[in-house]
Each structure stands twice: as C-alpha cells, then as structure tokens.
Amino acid sequence: MPVDESYTEYAYNMIKYIEEEFGPRYSSTAAEKKANLWVKEELTKFCDETHFEEFETRPNAYPQGIIKITGFLAGISFVFMPFAFPLPILSAVFVLIGLFILGTNLFLGQRWLGFLFQKGVSNNVYGIIKPSGEVKFRILFEGHIDSAKQLRIGEYERLPLKRLGLGIFYLAFTIIMSFVKFFSQLGGGIPIYFQYGIFQWTLYDWIYFIPLIILFPFFIFTVRGFTGDVVVPGAADNLSGVAVTAALGKYLSQNRPKNVEIIVASMGSEEIGSRGANYFVQQHGALLENGIAYVIDDSGAGDLFYLVEKSILYRISFDPEAMNLIEEAHALYKKETPDAVPLKRGNVILGASDAAAYVKAGYKSGFILGILDVEGAKIAKPPHWHSTKDTWKNINKKMVRDNIGVALKFVELLDKKL
C-alpha cells in the first residue's frame, strides 16, 4: 500500500520545524535538549507511554578531540628527525602514539582519554506503542536528534581520495625514515653532512625532508578535513531519522500490529560515539532481547537507499537477519510503489550509526543510509554528510516517503511471521 501523503508531509514539516526552531544541535547543548523535549511532546500525542532520560557525556572527546590530539602528535613528529642519536626515533614514537590513541579511542571505542575533556549531559526520548494483541516481538525504530560538527571533507561531492592518501602516507613515511635513521646511527655507517651540537644533518634527512615539502601540506589537509568548529544543521543527518520514526509511530498508533510492540526513539549524542544508544542498551537492553533495532540514519537525501552490511574501519558487521528483512520489505514495497527509491547493499569505510551499539551489545540491528547514485564513485557517501549544506531545503521528499513505506512493510512482514 502506498504511503499516505499526509505522513510524508508530517515528517518533512517536522524536519523543517526543528531545524528552524532549535537550530544546530550539538551533543549536550541546550539546543539538543530543547529539541528532544519538543519531540517528547509530539510522541506523547500518539504513544501509550513516553520517556525522557538523561546521561553523562564527554561531548568534545569523540571524534574530533581524538583526531586533533593524533594530528598534533603526528604533526610535530618531524622536528626530531634532524638530530643526533637517539632522538630521531621519537618521530616514529610520536606518530605511533597518535595512531594508538586514534585506533583505541575512535575505532575500538575504548574512550580512555575521556578524562581530558569536560563532562556534559545529553538525553534520549522514546515512546512505546503496544500491539492489539499479545507482545511477541519488538521493533525499535530510531534516529538521533543531535547534529555533528562540520567535517570539511563532507563539503566535497566526491571524497578527495588522492589528497587524503598522501596525507596518510606522511605518517607511514615518517615512521619508516625515523627507524632508518635511528638504526643507521646505531650502526655507525650514516653519512653526516653537517653537525652542530645535537643537530645532525645526514643523507637520510635529505631523503626525508625533500618529499616532506609535498607530503606535509596534504597531512594538514587531511587533519583539517576531518575536523571543524561549525555545528551543521543536521537535517538529513539525522532529523530525517527522527521525523520518519515519529511518522511511523503516528501511523502505527492508529493501525496497530497484532503482536509487535513498537518503540520509537530520538536518541541523543550519536555523533560523539552513539552515547545515547549505548545508554539505552545499558538501561533497557531487555526490550531488545526478542526484537530488532531498525536505525534510520542520514536517509533523507540522495536517490538511493544503501543497506550497510559492514563498517570496515570500525570492524562491525550488522545483523544479516535484520538486513535481509529490510531488503525483503523494500522489495514488497516497491511492488506496490513502482517509483520507489531503489536499494542496494554494501559496506562503508567510516561510520557505523547507533546500530553499532546494539550489535556490540549482542542484539539484532541494521541501518539504512541515503546516498547519491554517482557513477564511478568508489565510496558510498550520503550527500552533504556533516556539511553546512545539510538543511531541510535539501531533503528529498521521496526518500522520506519511501523510508516510511519500507519501514511499515517491515512491521507488516514481521507481524505476519509471528
């Protein structure tokens, strides 16, 4: 059954209203809280019960605080190279410490550097819609209310992979040349061109510093590309998820499943490492023991649904059952709505969404993105990802409509299987 236009308009107008009324909503800010309190009032109109919960965060730690620390350590590492033994080894040490911080805190989620950053308070909102009969299964539909700080690379339609690659190569090149000079000094066979005190210029310094003239600017470009101080509007990422989730709740409160309980949620602090989803799992994981978390993230723009199987750098594979059911629901919906947005499956390099929190905790979860079907693109990227261009004016109503339609078909499909 095609989606009633009123639900599409409801979701679209919600995106526009929240963006215009509350503005950008970085984690743990007053804007994030006010926006989510407004969402709670909206959910109260049709949910059987609603909840507002607060939790502690470190909003400036992840991801940009970690990236800046790594960038600083790696960025000053070259200064140790033109010195006498054993100082050149410090170039490699500084880079490796930076990479260790990045890997453990960003990709492994250990957060052991959190104590360096100021505490904040964020919040989640969720509502429950009971089925007409006995509860045999639960579906958590969720988006996140917070918006990110700008990633400058998000302003590019296609990621500048060559420039980023040269920036990353600076790290490897510094480690290699640091070890080469250190062990050459240790062995005593290094050609020395000039020495004054602890300053020592050798053949290996020529080999290192001449390419550095090219590589270092690209390293600065890379660090700057993954950081920014401006908080973006966050319309597609992820007011679209919040608004679609609310539209689903509104519809399902009037057309209740027989045996599936529906949880609709607006999570806080996704952009700083899914802190809201993690808190929800800690407090309410039992709700997902016989259920699926269906995460709608950055899915309000573009012209293609992208069902994510794996996040490569985060080393997370999403639940095959959840993904297969979403794909089946999309196929059924497309039969009824021939002009529906197409769907394909694949991996992402960066990012994992709140679905990662559920999967890590042992629950079934999958998530769906909206991307542009750009011919020849090597990496799937949502349009205006963490960009200042991510405004309600760039929302694709058709994506909103089909997000609602696929999710409703997903509920129908599961309810029939019970």
matplotlib code that plots the C-alpha trace (Angstrom):
import matplotlib.pyplot as plt

x = [0.0, 1.5, 2.3, -0.4, 1.0, 0.0, 2.6, 5.3, 4.3, 4.2, 7.8, 9.0, 7.5, 8.9, 12.4, 11.9, 10.4, 13.1, 15.9, 14.3, 13.1, 16.1, 19.0, 22.1, 22.0, 25.5, 25.7, 24.9, 23.8, 20.7, 19.5, 19.7, 17.7, 15.1, 14.6, 14.3, 11.8, 9.7, 9.9, 8.8, 5.7, 5.0, 5.3, 3.0, 0.2, 0.1, 2.3, 0.9, 3.9, 6.8, 10.1, 12.8, 16.2, 19.5, 23.0, 26.6, 28.8, 32.2, 31.0, 34.3, 36.3, 34.9, 35.6, 37.2, 39.1, 40.8, 41.6, 43.1, 45.3, 46.5, 47.0, 49.1, 51.4, 52.0, 52.2, 55.2, 56.9, 59.2, 61.0, 63.0, 64.4, 67.4, 69.1, 71.8, 71.2, 68.8, 66.4, 65.2, 63.3, 61.0, 59.5, 58.2, 57.2, 55.0, 53.3, 52.7, 51.3, 49.0, 47.8, 47.3, 45.2, 43.2, 42.7, 41.8, 39.6, 38.0, 37.7, 37.7, 35.6, 37.6, 37.4, 40.2, 41.2, 37.8, 39.0, 40.8, 37.5, 34.8, 31.6, 28.2, 24.7, 22.7, 19.3, 17.1, 13.4, 11.4, 7.8, 6.1, 3.1, 1.5, 0.1, -3.6, -2.7, 0.0, 3.5, 5.6, 8.3, 9.6, 10.9, 12.9, 12.8, 15.2, 17.0, 19.2, 18.4, 21.9, 23.9, 27.6, 30.4, 31.3, 33.8, 35.3, 35.7, 31.9, 31.6, 33.1, 30.6, 33.3, 35.9, 39.4, 41.0, 44.3, 45.0, 43.8, 46.0, 49.1, 48.3, 48.1, 51.3, 53.1, 52.5, 54.0, 56.9, 57.8, 57.7, 59.9, 62.5, 62.7, 63.6, 66.0, 68.0, 67.9, 69.3, 71.8, 73.1, 73.2, 75.3, 77.6, 77.5, 75.5, 76.9, 76.9, 76.8, 76.6, 76.6, 76.4, 75.7, 72.8, 71.7, 72.8, 72.0, 72.5, 71.7, 68.5, 67.4, 67.6, 65.6, 63.0, 62.6, 62.5, 59.3, 58.0, 57.6, 54.9, 53.5, 53.1, 50.6, 48.5, 48.7, 47.4, 44.7, 43.7, 43.5, 41.6, 39.3, 38.2, 37.7, 35.7, 34.2, 30.8, 27.9, 25.9, 22.0, 21.8, 18.5, 19.2, 21.7, 19.6, 16.4, 15.2, 15.5, 13.7, 10.9, 10.4, 10.4, 7.7, 5.6, 5.8, 4.7, 1.8, 0.6, 1.1, -0.8, -3.8, -3.1, -1.6, 0.2, -1.2, 1.8, 4.7, 5.3, 6.8, 9.4, 10.0, 13.1, 15.0, 18.5, 21.0, 24.7, 25.0, 27.6, 30.1, 30.0, 26.4, 26.3, 22.5, 22.1, 24.7, 22.8, 19.6, 21.2, 22.5, 19.1, 16.7, 18.5, 15.9, 13.5, 15.6, 16.2, 13.4, 13.5, 15.3, 16.7, 15.9, 18.1, 17.3, 20.4, 21.2, 18.5, 16.5, 18.6, 20.1, 18.4, 19.4, 18.9, 22.1, 21.8, 25.0, 26.5, 29.8, 31.7, 35.3, 37.4, 35.1, 35.2, 31.4, 29.2, 25.5, 22.9, 22.2, 18.6, 17.7, 19.3, 17.5, 14.2, 14.7, 15.6, 12.6, 10.4, 11.8, 11.1, 7.5, 7.0, 8.5, 5.9, 3.2, 5.1, 6.9, 8.6, 10.1, 13.8, 16.0, 18.1, 21.5, 23.7, 27.4, 30.0, 31.1, 34.6, 33.8, 30.7, 28.6, 25.5, 23.6, 23.2, 26.8, 25.8, 23.0, 25.2, 28.1, 25.7, 24.6, 21.2, 19.9, 20.2, 20.6, 20.7, 19.9, 21.5, 20.6, 23.3, 23.6, 24.0, 27.0, 28.6, 32.1, 32.0, 34.4, 32.9, 29.3, 28.7, 25.5, 25.1, 26.1, 27.5, 28.4, 28.2, 26.7, 24.6, 22.6, 19.5, 15.8, 15.9, 18.0, 15.7, 14.3, 10.6, 10.6, 13.3, 11.2, 8.1, 9.9, 11.6, 8.2, 6.8, 9.7, 9.6, 5.8, 6.2, 8.9, 6.5, 3.8, 6.2, 7.4, 3.8, 2.7, 5.7, 4.7]
y = [0.0, 3.4, 5.8, 8.4, 11.7, 13.2, 11.1, 12.3, 15.9, 15.3, 14.1, 16.7, 19.5, 18.2, 18.3, 21.9, 23.0, 21.5, 22.9, 26.4, 26.5, 24.9, 25.3, 23.1, 20.7, 19.5, 16.9, 18.0, 21.6, 23.4, 23.2, 19.4, 19.2, 21.6, 19.8, 16.4, 17.8, 19.0, 15.6, 14.0, 16.3, 15.2, 11.5, 11.9, 12.6, 9.1, 6.8, 4.8, 5.9, 8.3, 8.7, 11.3, 10.2, 12.0, 10.6, 11.9, 12.5, 13.9, 15.8, 17.2, 14.0, 11.9, 12.0, 15.4, 15.8, 12.4, 13.4, 16.7, 15.0, 12.5, 15.3, 17.3, 14.4, 13.3, 16.9, 17.8, 14.4, 15.6, 18.0, 15.2, 13.8, 16.1, 15.3, 13.1, 9.6, 8.6, 11.5, 10.6, 7.5, 10.0, 10.9, 7.3, 7.2, 10.3, 9.0, 5.6, 7.1, 9.2, 6.2, 4.2, 6.9, 7.2, 3.4, 2.6, 5.6, 6.1, 2.7, 0.4, 2.8, 2.5, 6.2, 6.0, 9.6, 10.9, 12.3, 15.1, 16.5, 18.4, 16.5, 17.2, 15.9, 14.6, 12.9, 10.3, 10.3, 7.2, 6.1, 2.8, 1.7, -1.5, -4.1, -5.0, -8.5, -10.2, -8.9, -11.5, -9.2, -5.7, -3.3, -0.2, 2.4, 5.3, 8.3, 10.8, 14.3, 15.7, 17.2, 17.0, 19.4, 20.1, 17.7, 19.8, 16.8, 16.5, 19.6, 17.6, 15.7, 13.1, 12.4, 13.8, 10.3, 11.1, 14.1, 12.1, 9.2, 11.5, 12.9, 9.4, 8.4, 11.1, 9.0, 5.8, 7.7, 9.4, 6.0, 4.3, 7.1, 7.5, 3.9, 4.0, 7.0, 5.6, 2.2, 3.8, 6.0, 2.9, 1.1, 4.0, 3.9, 7.1, 9.8, 13.0, 16.3, 18.8, 18.5, 21.2, 20.0, 17.6, 18.9, 16.4, 16.6, 13.3, 11.7, 10.4, 13.9, 14.9, 11.8, 12.6, 16.4, 16.9, 14.7, 16.3, 19.6, 17.9, 15.4, 17.7, 20.1, 17.1, 15.8, 19.2, 19.0, 15.5, 16.6, 19.7, 17.7, 15.5, 18.4, 21.6, 24.0, 24.8, 22.7, 21.7, 21.9, 18.1, 17.9, 14.6, 13.5, 13.0, 14.9, 12.7, 9.6, 11.3, 12.6, 9.3, 7.5, 9.8, 9.4, 5.6, 5.9, 8.1, 5.7, 2.5, 4.0, 4.1, 0.9, -1.3, -4.6, -7.7, -9.0, -6.5, -3.8, -0.6, 1.6, 4.9, 6.8, 10.0, 9.4, 12.0, 12.1, 9.7, 11.9, 11.5, 7.8, 6.6, 7.5, 7.7, 4.2, 2.8, 4.3, 2.8, -0.6, -0.4, 0.6, -1.2, -3.9, -6.4, -4.7, -5.9, -9.5, -10.6, -7.8, -5.8, -2.2, -0.6, 2.5, 5.2, 7.4, 10.2, 8.8, 11.9, 12.9, 11.3, 9.0, 5.5, 3.5, 1.9, -1.0, -1.3, -4.7, -3.8, -0.8, -1.5, 0.7, 0.1, -3.7, -4.1, -6.4, -5.7, -8.4, -10.5, -11.3, -7.6, -6.7, -9.5, -8.5, -4.8, -5.9, -8.1, -5.3, -2.9, -5.4, -5.8, -2.1, -1.5, -3.9, -1.6, 1.6, 1.2, 4.6, 3.8, 4.7, 1.7, -0.1, -1.8, -3.4, -2.6, -1.6, 1.8, 2.8, 5.3, 5.5, 2.9, 4.6, 3.7, 0.2, -0.5, 0.0, -2.6, -5.1, -4.8, -5.5, -8.7, -7.5, -7.7, -4.4, -3.0, 0.5, 2.3, 5.3, 7.6, 8.1, 9.6, 7.0, 8.7, 6.8, 5.8, 6.7, 4.4, 5.1, 5.4, 8.8, 10.5, 13.9, 16.8, 14.4, 16.6, 19.6, 23.0, 22.2, 19.6, 21.7, 21.0, 22.6, 19.6, 16.9, 14.6, 14.1, 10.9, 9.5, 10.4, 8.8, 5.6, 5.4, 5.4, 2.9, 0.4, 0.5, 0.0, -3.0, -4.3, -4.2, -5.9, -8.6, -9.4, -9.4, -11.9, -14.2, -14.4]
z = [0.0, -1.0, 1.9, 2.6, 1.6, 4.9, 6.7, 4.3, 4.9, 8.6, 8.6, 6.2, 8.2, 11.4, 9.9, 8.8, 12.1, 14.3, 12.2, 12.1, 15.7, 17.5, 15.0, 15.1, 18.0, 19.1, 21.8, 25.3, 24.3, 25.3, 21.7, 21.7, 24.9, 23.8, 20.5, 22.2, 24.7, 21.8, 20.2, 23.5, 23.5, 19.9, 20.8, 23.7, 21.3, 20.0, 22.1, 25.0, 27.1, 26.6, 28.5, 28.7, 30.1, 30.7, 30.7, 31.1, 28.1, 27.1, 24.0, 22.8, 23.0, 20.2, 17.3, 16.7, 20.0, 19.4, 15.8, 16.9, 19.5, 16.9, 14.4, 16.9, 17.9, 14.3, 13.1, 15.4, 14.9, 12.1, 14.4, 16.0, 12.7, 12.1, 15.4, 16.7, 18.1, 19.7, 19.1, 15.5, 16.9, 18.7, 15.3, 15.0, 18.6, 18.4, 15.3, 16.7, 20.0, 18.0, 15.9, 19.1, 20.6, 17.3, 17.0, 20.5, 21.2, 17.8, 16.2, 19.2, 21.3, 24.5, 25.4, 27.9, 27.1, 28.0, 31.4, 29.4, 28.2, 30.0, 31.0, 29.5, 29.8, 26.9, 26.6, 24.9, 24.2, 23.4, 23.2, 23.2, 21.1, 22.3, 19.8, 19.7, 21.0, 23.0, 22.7, 20.9, 19.3, 19.4, 16.9, 17.9, 15.2, 15.9, 14.6, 16.5, 17.4, 17.7, 14.7, 14.1, 13.8, 10.3, 8.5, 5.8, 3.5, 3.7, 1.5, -1.4, -3.6, -4.1, -1.4, -2.4, -2.0, -3.6, -1.3, 1.7, 0.7, 0.5, 3.9, 5.4, 3.6, 5.6, 8.7, 7.2, 5.6, 8.9, 10.8, 8.2, 7.9, 11.7, 12.0, 9.1, 10.5, 14.1, 13.2, 10.8, 13.6, 15.9, 13.4, 12.8, 9.0, 8.3, 6.0, 8.0, 6.1, 9.0, 12.7, 15.4, 18.9, 18.9, 15.4, 12.8, 9.1, 7.1, 3.8, 5.3, 6.2, 2.5, 1.7, 4.3, 4.1, 0.4, 0.0, 3.2, 1.4, -0.6, 2.0, 5.0, 3.4, 2.5, 6.1, 7.3, 4.7, 6.0, 9.7, 8.8, 6.5, 9.4, 11.8, 12.0, 14.6, 12.9, 14.1, 11.0, 10.7, 10.5, 8.5, 6.7, 9.4, 11.3, 11.7, 8.8, 11.1, 14.0, 11.8, 9.9, 13.2, 14.6, 11.4, 11.9, 15.5, 14.4, 11.8, 13.9, 16.8, 14.6, 12.8, 15.5, 14.7, 16.2, 18.1, 17.5, 20.1, 18.6, 20.2, 18.6, 19.8, 19.3, 20.6, 21.8, 21.2, 18.3, 16.7, 19.6, 19.5, 19.9, 23.6, 23.6, 22.1, 24.5, 27.4, 26.1, 25.8, 29.4, 30.8, 28.5, 26.8, 27.8, 25.4, 22.5, 23.6, 21.3, 18.8, 16.2, 16.2, 12.9, 12.6, 10.1, 9.8, 7.3, 5.0, 4.0, 1.0, -2.1, -4.6, -3.4, -0.2, 1.0, 3.3, 5.2, 5.8, 7.4, 8.7, 7.7, 10.0, 12.9, 12.2, 12.7, 10.7, 11.0, 11.6, 8.4, 9.6, 10.1, 6.7, 4.9, 6.3, 5.4, 1.9, 1.6, 2.9, 0.3, -2.5, -1.3, -1.0, -4.5, -6.0, -4.6, -5.3, -8.6, -8.5, -5.1, -4.5, -5.3, -2.7, -2.8, -0.1, 0.6, 3.1, 4.5, 5.3, 8.1, 10.4, 12.0, 13.3, 16.5, 15.0, 16.1, 19.8, 19.5, 17.6, 20.0, 22.9, 21.2, 19.7, 16.2, 14.3, 10.8, 9.4, 6.2, 4.6, 1.8, -0.9, -4.3, -7.1, -8.6, -11.5, -10.8, -7.1, -5.1, -1.7, -0.6, 1.0, 1.9, 0.2, 2.4, 5.1, 8.1, 5.8, 6.3, 3.2, 5.2, 5.5, 5.2, 1.7, 0.5, 1.9, -0.8, 0.0, -2.0, 0.3, 3.3, 1.8, 1.0, 4.3, 5.9, 3.4, 3.7, 7.5, 7.6, 5.2, 7.6, 10.5, 8.4, 7.3, 10.9, 12.3, 9.7, 10.6, 14.2]

ax = plt.figure().add_subplot(projection="3d")
ax.plot(x, y, z, "-o")
ax.set_aspect("equal")
plt.show()
